[in-house]
């Protein structure tokens, strides 16, 4: 079953999205996906995946120099 994870980030621009894209793509299979909503005040990252954990996403985002925190339901 696919899980939807939602994160608040410090990614503000398309340039930032392009910077983290390779890191996120490495974590996911071709059938899984992610996207950013940069117009939202929390600069939302939404990940639809089968097996990736929030801590792995947060770690990768921090490695790229961005803040990232999971938003709870």
Steps between C-alpha positions, in 0.01 A plus 500: 500500500631839401568748780466876463754700699474878532786727605554868574822612327723800443505445122388833355576486128503273196881510526472341845266233364752418226772477765316236706339314208790253447510421873127433517501301177770269643269409787195412293409246236369618161140437611536715813490877481563828677410864441533841659234765559717811516195727513397356838637696797674181622658421159351151513679187380258215439637148450294199388704187564482140613797457731687826561493636855461864604841499670672403174330785311586749775863382505539537123344846502731610781802362312401731214491796740122532543284485809235229491245391761219250468151642538260281695138440397 
